[in-house]
Amino acid sequence: MTDIKLPRGALLALSVSAFGSGISMRVSDPLLPGLAKEFSMTLGHAALVITVFAIAYGFSQLIFGPLGDRFGKYRVIAWGTLACGLTTALCALAPNFELLLVARAMAGASAATIIPLAMAWIGDVVSYERRQPILAKFMIGQVLGISSGVLLGGYAADHLHWRVPFEAIAVYFALGGAFLLWNNSRLPLEAKKTNLVQGSAFKRTVSEFAQVLAVPWARVVLLTVFAEGASIFGAFAFMVTHIHQVHSIPLAMAGQVVMLFGLGGLLFAVSAYYLVHRLGEIGLCRWGGVLVAVSYITVAESSNWWWAMPACFLAGLGFYMLHNTLQINATQMAPERRGAAVAAFAASYFIGQSAGIAMSGFLIPSIGTSGVILMGAVGVTLVSQNFARLMRNHRKKV
């Protein structure tokens, strides 16, 4: 395929929306100790605000992927971003923990429209040869959003009320949605591609995902990203809390340390072209997993908090080396059903996150935060090295 000429600002608008999605995903991590105290519950119970977001995000892909194919991916992203403003405002207004969980689930469902559909849309308009660096640049928004979410949540935990971050994020989403709608009106017709197949929407959706799952390599990618999400983010969700509790530093400072994870991802984004050509996809996968594992072990076992600074930075670099490789495989595992394929990828990833976070919350009373972080290190090692092996075998068969 050849690249489609896009108006200036079209990719930037997607990255702006991805920034908000990243903030929304991670802003709750540093708030866990405060939520546990305010609502008189355990840390694992408070972590449900992260788990329900991830579960709703994952399962909503089963709806929004096919909707993007049918009505236009960019348009669905724009309206979904506006919906994020409403659902995030509901988080800020929640009068009790139960309704906060409901609002966070709604926020996860609406955020599901952004990053996976944006990846699929980029796959539609950018040739495969140029796609990985373009995807990396797009992901700068999410990378910075993850860093900002941890930082904003940590600052709010020490100096503000937990509702304040949600209020700010709601306003941001409203502005971002308006920016996307304006850019959608400027896109060329070929960038608004839709699939207007007639018939039952439910049967069509089931058929779309069934045809994706019928591809053996697609099943490998989906199982791998499930395990990646569980191992990496089952530990990462408690990273700020670990540094705060073990090293007795303020949550705001712990948030600033963990924020370096996103900056490591930013380094990957700006050097993606060089790294892809230097290491190849297999090398990115293998060495990305090693970096995350070594970094997690350092955070779990170090006696001084400042060791966590280079560790979080390198963990971010390693994660995006691994995850971007999985993303590029997701955009190509079923090209004729790219929306459904990338939606299935995101669903597996976030359902894996929710499973990992739930398991970690359950195990923390027994093995502590250090234990769950070490579990994450073992898990990402197995996941990354196994996928590198499978990818090499797959390339030999193709």
C-alpha positions as CSV (number, residue, x, y, z in Angstrom):
1,M,0.0,0.0,0.0
2,T,1.0,3.6,-0.4
3,D,0.8,6.3,2.2
4,I,-2.3,8.6,2.2
5,K,-1.6,12.3,2.3
6,L,-3.0,13.6,5.6
7,P,-3.7,17.2,6.7
8,R,-1.3,18.7,9.2
9,G,-2.5,18.0,12.7
10,A,-4.3,14.7,12.1
11,L,-1.7,12.5,13.8
12,L,-1.1,15.2,16.4
13,A,-4.7,15.1,17.4
14,L,-4.6,11.4,17.9
15,S,-1.5,11.8,20.1
16,V,-3.2,14.5,22.1
17,S,-6.1,12.1,22.8
18,A,-3.7,9.3,23.6
19,F,-2.0,11.6,26.2
20,G,-5.4,11.9,28.0
21,S,-5.8,8.1,27.8
22,G,-2.4,7.5,29.4
23,I,-3.2,9.9,32.2
24,S,-6.5,8.3,32.9
25,M,-5.0,4.8,32.9
26,R,-2.3,5.6,35.5
27,V,-3.6,8.5,37.6
28,S,-5.1,6.1,40.2
29,D,-1.9,4.3,41.0
30,P,-0.5,6.8,43.5
31,L,-4.0,7.4,44.9
32,L,-4.3,3.9,46.2
33,P,-3.0,4.5,49.8
34,G,-5.3,7.6,50.1
35,L,-8.3,5.8,48.8
36,A,-7.7,2.8,51.1
37,K,-7.5,5.2,54.1
38,E,-10.5,7.3,53.2
39,F,-12.8,4.4,52.5
40,S,-11.3,2.1,55.2
41,M,-10.2,-0.8,53.1
42,T,-7.1,-2.8,52.2
43,L,-4.7,-1.7,49.4
44,G,-5.8,-4.7,47.3
45,H,-9.4,-3.6,47.6
46,A,-8.6,0.0,46.7
47,A,-6.8,-1.3,43.6
48,L,-10.2,-2.3,42.1
49,V,-10.3,1.3,40.7
50,I,-7.5,0.2,38.4
51,T,-8.8,-3.3,37.8
52,V,-12.3,-2.3,36.7
53,F,-10.9,0.4,34.4
54,A,-8.7,-2.3,32.7
55,I,-11.5,-4.9,32.5
56,A,-13.9,-2.4,30.9
57,Y,-11.3,-1.1,28.6
58,G,-10.5,-4.6,27.4
59,F,-14.0,-6.0,26.8
60,S,-15.1,-2.7,25.2
61,Q,-12.7,-3.5,22.3
62,L,-15.2,-6.2,21.2
63,I,-17.6,-3.3,20.4
64,F,-15.5,-0.4,19.3
65,G,-13.2,-2.3,16.9
66,P,-16.0,-3.3,14.6
67,L,-17.7,0.1,15.1
68,G,-14.5,1.8,13.9
69,D,-14.5,-0.4,10.8
70,R,-18.1,0.4,10.1
71,F,-18.4,4.1,10.8
72,G,-14.9,5.3,10.4
73,K,-12.1,4.9,13.0
74,Y,-11.2,8.5,13.3
75,R,-14.8,9.7,13.8
76,V,-15.4,7.0,16.5
77,I,-12.1,8.1,18.3
78,A,-13.3,11.7,18.3
79,W,-16.7,10.9,19.8
80,G,-15.1,8.5,22.2
81,T,-12.7,11.2,23.5
82,L,-15.7,13.5,24.2
83,A,-17.4,10.6,26.1
84,C,-14.2,10.3,28.1
85,G,-14.7,13.8,29.3
86,L,-18.1,12.9,30.7
87,T,-17.1,9.6,32.3
88,T,-14.0,11.1,33.9
89,A,-16.2,13.9,35.3
90,L,-18.4,11.2,36.9
91,C,-15.3,9.8,38.7
92,A,-14.7,13.2,40.2
93,L,-18.4,13.4,41.4
94,A,-18.7,9.9,42.8
95,P,-20.0,10.1,46.4
96,N,-18.8,6.7,47.5
97,F,-16.3,4.0,46.5
98,E,-18.9,1.7,44.9
99,L,-20.0,4.5,42.5
100,L,-16.4,5.4,41.9
101,L,-15.9,1.9,40.7
102,V,-18.9,2.2,38.3
103,A,-17.5,5.5,37.0
104,R,-14.0,4.1,36.5
105,A,-15.5,1.2,34.6
106,M,-17.4,3.7,32.4
107,A,-14.1,5.7,32.0
108,G,-12.3,2.5,30.9
109,A,-15.0,1.7,28.4
110,S,-15.0,5.1,26.8
111,A,-11.1,5.3,26.7
112,A,-11.2,2.0,24.8
113,T,-12.0,4.0,21.6
114,I,-8.7,5.9,21.5
115,I,-5.4,4.0,21.2
116,P,-6.4,0.7,19.6
117,L,-8.5,2.4,16.9
118,A,-5.8,5.0,16.4
119,M,-3.3,2.2,15.8
120,A,-5.6,0.5,13.3
121,W,-6.2,3.8,11.5
122,I,-2.5,4.4,11.2
123,G,-2.2,0.9,9.8
124,D,-4.8,1.9,7.2
125,V,-3.1,5.1,6.0
126,V,0.7,4.4,6.5
127,S,2.6,1.7,4.6
128,Y,4.1,-1.2,6.6
129,E,7.7,-0.1,5.9
130,R,7.1,3.2,7.6
131,R,4.6,2.1,10.2
132,Q,6.7,1.2,13.2
133,P,8.4,4.6,13.6
134,I,5.1,6.4,12.9
135,L,3.4,4.3,15.6
136,A,6.3,5.1,18.0
137,K,5.8,8.8,17.4
138,F,2.1,8.5,17.9
139,M,2.7,6.7,21.2
140,I,4.7,9.6,22.5
141,G,1.3,11.0,23.6
142,Q,0.5,7.9,25.7
143,V,4.0,7.7,27.0
144,L,3.9,11.3,28.3
145,G,0.4,10.7,29.5
146,I,1.5,7.7,31.6
147,S,4.3,9.8,33.2
148,S,1.9,12.7,33.8
149,G,-0.8,10.5,35.2
150,V,1.6,9.1,37.8
151,L,3.0,12.5,38.6
152,L,-0.4,14.2,38.8
153,G,-1.8,11.4,41.0
154,G,1.2,11.5,43.3
155,Y,1.0,15.3,43.7
156,A,-2.8,15.1,44.4
157,A,-2.2,12.3,47.0
158,D,0.1,14.6,49.0
159,H,-1.3,18.1,48.4
160,L,-4.8,17.9,46.9
161,H,-8.0,15.8,47.1
162,W,-8.2,12.6,45.0
163,R,-11.1,14.2,43.0
164,V,-9.0,17.0,41.6
165,P,-7.1,15.0,39.0
166,F,-10.3,13.6,37.5
167,E,-11.7,17.1,37.2
168,A,-8.7,18.3,35.2
169,I,-8.6,15.2,33.0
170,A,-12.3,15.6,32.2
171,V,-11.7,19.2,30.9
172,Y,-8.7,18.0,28.9
173,F,-10.7,15.2,27.2
174,A,-13.5,17.7,26.2
175,L,-10.9,19.9,24.4
176,G,-9.2,17.0,22.8
177,G,-12.4,15.6,21.5
178,A,-13.3,18.9,19.9
179,F,-9.8,19.0,18.2
180,L,-10.3,15.5,16.8
181,L,-13.8,16.4,15.4
182,W,-12.3,19.4,13.6
183,N,-9.5,17.2,12.1
184,N,-12.0,14.5,11.1
185,S,-13.8,17.1,8.9
186,R,-10.5,17.8,7.1
187,L,-9.5,14.2,6.3
188,P,-9.5,13.0,2.7
189,L,-12.2,10.4,1.8
190,E,-9.7,7.5,1.6
191,A,-8.7,8.2,5.3
192,K,-12.3,7.8,6.4
193,K,-12.6,4.3,5.1
194,T,-15.7,2.4,6.4
195,N,-16.9,-1.1,5.9
196,L,-20.7,-0.8,5.3
197,V,-21.5,-4.5,5.4
198,Q,-25.2,-5.2,5.7
199,G,-26.8,-7.7,8.1
200,S,-26.9,-8.3,11.9
201,A,-24.3,-6.2,13.7
202,F,-23.9,-9.0,16.4
203,K,-23.3,-11.7,13.8
204,R,-20.9,-9.5,11.9
205,T,-18.9,-8.7,15.0
206,V,-18.7,-12.4,16.0
207,S,-17.6,-13.3,12.5
208,E,-15.0,-10.6,12.4
209,F,-13.3,-11.8,15.7
210,A,-13.7,-15.4,14.7
211,Q,-11.8,-14.8,11.5
212,V,-9.0,-13.0,13.4
213,L,-8.8,-15.9,15.9
214,A,-8.7,-18.4,13.0
215,V,-5.2,-17.1,12.2
216,P,-2.6,-19.1,14.2
217,W,-0.1,-16.3,14.4
218,A,-2.9,-13.9,15.7
219,R,-3.6,-16.3,18.6
220,V,0.1,-16.3,19.5
221,V,0.2,-12.5,19.5
222,L,-3.0,-12.2,21.6
223,L,-1.8,-14.7,24.2
224,T,1.6,-13.0,24.4
225,V,0.2,-9.6,25.0
226,F,-2.2,-10.9,27.6
227,A,0.8,-12.4,29.5
228,E,2.8,-9.2,28.9
229,G,0.0,-7.0,30.4
230,A,-0.4,-9.3,33.4
231,S,3.3,-9.5,34.3
232,I,4.4,-5.9,33.7
233,F,1.4,-4.0,35.0
234,G,0.4,-6.4,37.7
235,A,3.7,-5.1,39.3
236,F,3.7,-1.6,37.9
237,A,0.4,-0.6,39.4
238,F,1.9,-1.0,42.9
239,M,5.3,0.6,42.1
240,V,4.6,4.1,43.5
241,T,3.1,2.5,46.7
242,H,6.2,0.2,47.0
243,I,8.6,3.1,46.8
244,H,6.5,5.2,49.2
245,Q,6.1,2.5,51.8
246,V,9.5,0.8,51.7
247,H,11.7,4.0,51.5
248,S,9.4,6.3,53.5
249,I,9.3,9.1,50.9
250,P,6.2,11.2,50.0
251,L,3.8,9.9,47.4
252,A,4.5,12.9,45.2
253,M,8.2,12.1,45.1
254,A,7.6,8.5,44.5
255,G,5.3,9.5,41.6
256,Q,8.2,11.6,40.2
257,V,10.5,8.6,40.3
258,V,8.0,6.3,38.6
259,M,7.3,9.0,36.0
260,L,10.7,8.2,34.6
261,F,9.1,5.0,33.1
262,G,7.3,7.2,30.6
263,L,10.5,9.1,29.8
264,G,12.2,5.8,29.0
265,G,9.4,5.2,26.6
266,L,9.9,8.6,25.1
267,L,13.6,7.7,24.4
268,F,12.4,4.7,22.5
269,A,9.9,6.8,20.5
270,V,12.5,9.3,19.4
271,S,15.1,6.6,18.6
272,A,12.7,4.0,17.2
273,Y,14.0,4.2,13.6
274,Y,17.6,3.6,14.7
275,L,16.6,0.8,17.2
276,V,14.4,-1.0,14.7
277,H,17.1,-1.1,12.1
278,R,19.9,-1.9,14.6
279,L,18.2,-4.7,16.6
280,G,15.2,-5.8,14.4
281,E,11.9,-6.9,15.9
282,I,13.4,-10.0,17.5
283,G,16.2,-8.1,19.1
284,L,13.8,-5.4,20.4
285,C,11.6,-8.1,21.9
286,R,14.4,-10.0,23.6
287,W,16.4,-7.0,25.0
288,G,13.3,-5.1,25.9
289,G,12.2,-8.0,28.2
290,V,15.7,-8.1,29.7
291,L,15.7,-4.4,30.5
292,V,12.3,-4.6,32.2
293,A,13.2,-7.6,34.3
294,V,16.5,-6.2,35.5
295,S,14.8,-2.9,36.3
296,Y,12.0,-4.6,38.3
297,I,14.5,-6.6,40.3
298,T,16.4,-3.4,41.1
299,V,13.3,-1.6,42.3
300,A,12.3,-4.6,44.5
301,E,15.7,-5.3,46.0
302,S,17.4,-1.9,46.3
303,S,18.1,-0.5,49.7
304,N,18.0,3.2,48.5
305,W,15.1,4.8,46.7
306,W,17.3,6.6,44.2
307,W,18.2,3.2,42.5
308,A,14.6,3.2,41.4
309,M,15.2,6.3,39.2
310,P,17.5,4.7,36.5
311,A,15.5,1.4,37.0
312,C,12.1,3.0,36.1
313,F,13.7,4.8,33.2
314,L,15.1,1.6,31.7
315,A,11.9,-0.3,32.5
316,G,10.0,2.2,30.3
317,L,12.6,1.9,27.5
318,G,12.4,-1.9,27.7
319,F,8.6,-2.0,27.9
320,Y,8.1,0.0,24.7
321,M,10.8,-2.0,22.9
322,L,8.8,-5.1,23.6
323,H,5.3,-3.7,23.4
324,N,5.8,-1.7,20.2
325,T,7.0,-4.9,18.6
326,L,3.8,-6.6,19.6
327,Q,1.8,-3.7,18.3
328,I,3.4,-3.8,14.9
329,N,2.6,-7.5,14.7
330,A,-1.0,-6.7,15.8
331,T,-1.5,-4.3,12.9
332,Q,-0.5,-6.9,10.4
333,M,-1.9,-10.2,11.8
334,A,-5.2,-9.8,9.9
335,P,-4.8,-6.7,7.5
336,E,-8.3,-7.2,6.0
337,R,-9.9,-6.9,9.4
338,R,-7.4,-4.6,11.1
339,G,-9.9,-2.8,13.3
340,A,-11.1,-6.1,14.8
341,A,-7.6,-7.4,15.0
342,V,-6.2,-4.4,16.9
343,A,-9.3,-4.4,19.1
344,A,-8.7,-8.0,20.0
345,F,-5.1,-7.2,20.7
346,A,-6.0,-4.3,23.1
347,A,-8.7,-6.4,24.7
348,S,-6.2,-9.2,25.5
349,Y,-3.7,-6.6,26.8
350,F,-6.0,-4.9,29.2
351,I,-7.8,-8.1,30.4
352,G,-4.3,-9.3,31.1
353,Q,-3.5,-6.2,33.1
354,S,-6.7,-6.6,35.1
355,A,-5.8,-10.2,35.8
356,G,-2.3,-9.3,36.9
357,I,-3.4,-6.4,39.1
358,A,-6.1,-8.5,40.8
359,M,-3.6,-11.3,41.4
360,S,-1.0,-8.9,42.8
361,G,-3.6,-7.3,45.1
362,F,-4.5,-10.7,46.4
363,L,-0.9,-11.7,47.0
364,I,0.4,-8.5,48.6
365,P,-0.7,-9.4,52.1
366,S,1.4,-12.6,51.8
367,I,4.5,-11.6,49.8
368,G,4.4,-7.8,49.9
369,T,5.0,-5.3,47.1
370,S,8.5,-6.5,46.6
371,G,7.3,-10.0,45.9
372,V,4.8,-9.0,43.3
373,I,7.4,-6.8,41.5
374,L,9.8,-9.8,41.4
375,M,7.0,-11.9,40.0
376,G,6.6,-9.3,37.3
377,A,10.3,-9.6,36.5
378,V,10.1,-13.4,36.1
379,G,6.9,-13.1,34.0
380,V,8.2,-10.5,31.5
381,T,11.4,-12.6,31.0
382,L,9.4,-15.7,30.1
383,V,7.0,-13.7,27.9
384,S,9.7,-11.7,25.9
385,Q,12.1,-14.6,25.3
386,N,9.4,-17.0,24.3
387,F,7.9,-14.5,21.8
388,A,11.3,-13.8,20.3
389,R,11.7,-17.5,19.7
390,L,8.2,-17.9,18.2
391,M,8.7,-14.9,16.0
392,R,11.9,-16.3,14.6
393,N,10.2,-19.6,13.8
394,H,7.2,-17.7,12.3
395,R,9.5,-15.7,10.0
396,K,11.2,-18.9,8.7
397,K,7.8,-20.3,7.7
398,V,6.5,-17.2,5.9
